[in-house]
Amino acid sequence: MRNRIATYNQLASEYPDKTVLRKLAEKHGTDSISYHREVDKALGPLFRISWYRIILDEAHAIKNAESSTSKICCDLSGKYRWALSGTPLANSSQAAEMYPYMRFLQCDWTETRRKFLKTFFFGNEPNAEFDALTSLIMYRRTIDDDFLGRQIVNLPKRKEIDLWVPMSDEEHCILGAVTKHYEEMKLRCEQGELGQGDLKDIQNVEDADNAEDQESDNDCRQNSATKESSKRQPERLLQRASQVRQRQSTSHTFCIERLLRENFRMEQFDALQGELKDIGNKQTILDQMQRGMKADDEITKYKIGLKMLQERKETFFGKYFDLMPLLRILAEECNARDATCLLCKTAKPPKEPMISATVS
């Protein structure tokens, strides 16, 4: 028997993307048999094998039943299915959150969420059938469980510490640019000037977040993300996107690469580069973390570690934060965003654009 380990990204790479699925759905319409036949032809090797056992590690990756990852995993063919996760259920209705896992396990009455809720719930409360089913398919261990009289896992007691780490001057500039970007979008939204291109970042955030549940796979193929977004107020979507992007920018600038690459304009790049250049008396990230540090701050407990990092020669351990080279690249991409390829006369923007000469 041969075992195979694959990542969720590998599975996704062997599955038709949304564009292909949409074209096939438009081509075959209500002909479900032809549609699935064409999809099967486009599947990679992992989907052509009937596995003896499929084990999902970190199974919370499929917790959003309408995500691509969840649907892809459900399309794997196998005799037995396991879903392993140490991540607790987070929603107020934890029983309802079991739906994507039970659908992956191919339990009865999980073809659609509506059927699942109708079968196993009275209002928001699970019924006896749900309790009976979960007792058959789920095995739950806690840190208090033992085996042959011995504790299975002996974990140390958890100790929580709130460590306030100040943002660097450079990070403040980037956060300010992101905040201003969404303030401008909100103003344009109020004036009715937002176009489809402006909503691209909102749709990206929505794709990364939990999607609205839909009634069936057929509905999912026929309903686009644009229709779902049209039901919501643009102001609320903008607010949500703003919150997500601001949180990402405080985590690491690379988290907002997509926003910068696809939505920022040339004047925004120029303004951001100007603000970064205006920062005087540049300090390392480590120095800025300790700026204004008081004796009773939690961070003082880590002074020895901070000193060790400062003494290291590598430039990526809390040294200087220089985003200018990346911003220049993004600005050049922005310059070419609305250009048409001079060779094929169709690609817009050109694929892998290059500057071959400087024209004065």
N, C-alpha and C positions, 0 to 999 in steps of 0.2 A: 504494500500500500504506500502511495506517495503522498507526502504532505507538501503543502504550498503556503507560504506566508506572503501576504500582499497588503499594501496600505490602501486606505480609502481613496487616495489620489490615483493609485494604479487602477483600481476598479473604475474610477471615473474616466480614466484615459482610454479604457476599452469599451466605453459605452457611448452611444451617439449623443452629441450635445443637443441643447435645446433648439438650435436653429434647424438641425437635421430632423428632429422629431416634429417640429412645427411644419416643415415642408411636407413631410410624409403624411401628417394629419390633414393638411390642406389637399394633398393629392388624392387620398383615399376616402376622405369624408367620413361617412358612417360605416364604411366597410372595414370593420374591426379585424377581420381575419387577414385581409391583405395588408393592413397597417402593421400588425404584429409580425407577419411574414417578412416584410421589408426590414423591420427593426431587428429581427433575428439575424438577417444577413449582415447587418452592420456591427454586430456584437463581436468583441474580442475573444481570445481563447479561454479566458477564465469563465466566460458565460456559456461556453460550448460544452463544458464538462458537467456531468451529473455527479456532484460531490457526495461522499458518504456522510460527512459531517461538516457543517459550516459554523465556525466560531467567530463571533464579533467581539473583539476586545475593545475596551473603552466604548461600549455600545451606546453611550449617551450621544455619540455622533449622529445617531438616527432619531434623536428625540423630536425633531421637527418632522412630522409625518409628510409634509409637502416639500421638503428639501430634496435636492437631487441625490444626495448621499443616501437618504432613507429609501427612495424609490429604487436606486441602483442595487442596494443590498437585497431588497425584497425580490428582485428579478434573478438573483442567483438560484441555480437549481441544485437541490440537495435533499438527502433523505432525512437527516437530523439537523437541527439548528439550535445553537446556543447563543445567548447574548449576555456578556459579562460586563458589569459596570460597578464601580465603587462610588459613583456620583449620586447623591441623594436626589429624590424627586423634589422639585422646587415649587411647583404651582400649588395654589390653594386646594384644587381638586386633584390630589395626587393619583387617585384611582383612574381618572380620565387620562392622565398623562401616560398611563400604561399602554395606550392604544398603539403607538408606533412599534413598540417592542412585541406586542401580541400579534400585530399584523406581520412582522418579520417572521415570527414563529409559525405563521400560517394557521392560527387558531380560527375556529369557525366564527362566523358573524363579524369578521374584521375587514371585509372587502371595502367598506366605506365607514367613515367615522359616524355618519348618521345611523347606519345599521348597528354599529357597535354600541352607541349610546342608547339606542332604542331597546336593544336586547339586554344590556347589562346594568342599566341605570333607571332609578326612579328620581326624576329631577336631576339633582347634583349628587345624589347618594347611590353608591353601588348596591346591587341586590345580591341575593344569596347565590345566584348562578355565577356572578363575578367572583365572589369569595371562593366558591368551590373550584372554579377554573384556575385561579391564581394559586391555590393550594396544590394543584396538580403540576403546574408548569414552572413554578418559581421556587428557588431554594435561596434563602436569605441567611447570611451569616453576620454576626455582630462581633465586636471586640470582646464580648463577654462569653461567647460560645467556647465550649471545650470539646476535646476529642480524647477518648480513653482517659478521662480524668485530668487532662492537661489543657491549659489555655492554648488555643490555636495560635494567637498572635498576642505577644506581650508588648504593647505600645506604651511609651512614656506618656505621662499626663500632658495634655495640651496647654501651652502657655501662649497667650496672645499679647502682643506688644504693638501699640500704635506708634509708628515711627514716622514723624513728619519730616519729609525731605523737601526743602525749598526748590523751586524751579530755577533754572539758570536764566540769565538775561536773554540768551539766545532762544530758549524755549518760550519765554514770555513773548518775544517778537513773533514767533510762529503761531502761538495760540491767538495773539491779537489779530494776525492776518486771517486766520480761520474764522474767528468771531466776526470780523468785519465783512468777510465774504458772505456769510449767511445773513448778516444785517442788510446788506445790499440786495440779496435775493429776496428777503422778506419784503423790502420796499418795492421791488419790481413785481412781486406777487400781488401786493395790494393795488398796484397800478395796472394789473392785468397784462404785464409784459413778459411773463415767463414763457419760454418756448420749450419744445420737446427736448432739445439738447441740454437745457438748464435742469431738467428733471432727471437727467441720467444719473447724477450722484445720489439722488433720493432713491431711485430704483436699485442702485448698488447697495445702499444701506438696507433697504427692504429685503433684498435677496440674502444678505448676511444675517438678518434678524429672523425671528419666527414668522412664517407666512400665515396668512389666514387659511383655515381649513376649508377644503372644498369637498363636495358631496361624493364624487366618484372619479375614477381614473379617466373616464370619458370626458367629464366636465373639465378635468385638469388639462387634457389635451386641447380642448377647444377654447378654454378661457385663457387669455393671456394675462401677464402681469400688469399690462397697461389698464385692462378692465378693472382689475382689483384695485389699482391705485386710484382710478377715477372715482371710486366710491368714497374715498377719504378726502377730507379737507386739505388742500395744499398747505395751508398754514401749519396744520398739525404735523404733516410730513416734513416740512422744513424744520420745525422745532425739533423733531426726533432726529433728523439727519444732523442738525447742528450739535445736539447733545452728544451723539455718537462720535462725530469727528473731533469735537473739542476734547472728549475723553481720550481718544486715540492719540491726539497730538501731545497730550501731557504724558502719555505712556512712552511713545517714541515717534519721532518724526517719520520714520519709515512706514508707520502704520497708515499715514495719510498720503502715501505716494500716489495712489489712484486718484484721489481728489486733486492733488497738485497737477498730475499729468493730464487729466481729462477735463478739468473744470476751471482751473485758474487761467486768467488772461495775462497778456504780456505786461500790462501796466501793474498788475498785482505782483508779478515776479520782480519788476523793477523796484516797486515800493518796498518789498520784503528784503531785497538785496541791499537797498539803501539803508534800511533800519539796522540790518546786521553790521554794515560797515560803520555805522555811527556809534556802535558800542565801544566806548573807550576803556582803557585799562583792562584789557582782556585777561580773564582768569580761567584757570582750569575748572572743570566741572566739580572736582573734589574740593577745590578752594571755595567755590561758590556754595557748595553744600554746607560748609562749616562757617560761612559768613554769618555773623550775628549769633553764633551758637552760645547758649548759656550753660552754666554748670549743671543745671538740673534737667537739661534736655536729654531725651533717651539716646540721641545719636552720640553723646559723649561716651557711652559704653563701648562704642566701636572705634575709638580714636586710634588704637593700635593697628587695627585692620586698615583704616583709612591712611595711616602713615605708610604702611607696607605698600599699599597701592600707589601712593605718591612717589615712592622710591623706585617703582618699576619703570623700565625703559620703554615698554610697549606704549604706543600712542592711543590704544583703544581702551585703556583702563582709567576712565574718568579724567582724561586729559582735555585738550582743547576741542571745542565743538565747532567744526568748520563745515557748514552746509553749502558754502558758495559754489564749489565745483558741481555739485548735484543740481543746484538751482540753475546754473548756467546751461546744463544739459537739458533740463526741463523747459527752460525758456526757449532754447533752440527748437525743441520739439513743438512748442506752442507756436512758434513762428511758422512752422511747416504744416500746422494742423489744417489750415484752410487752403493749402496749396494743392494743385493737381500735378500728378507725375508728368514730367515733360517727355518721358519715353513712351509710356502706354496711353497717355492722354485720358485715362479713366480713373486710376487709383487716387483717392482723396481721403486722407493725406497719402503721400507717397510712402511705399514700403521701404524701410531702412533708408531714409533720406540722408544725403551726404552733401557737404559744402565743398565743391570742387574748385571754386575760385572766388576771389573777392572783387565785386564790381563796385566801382566808385561812381 
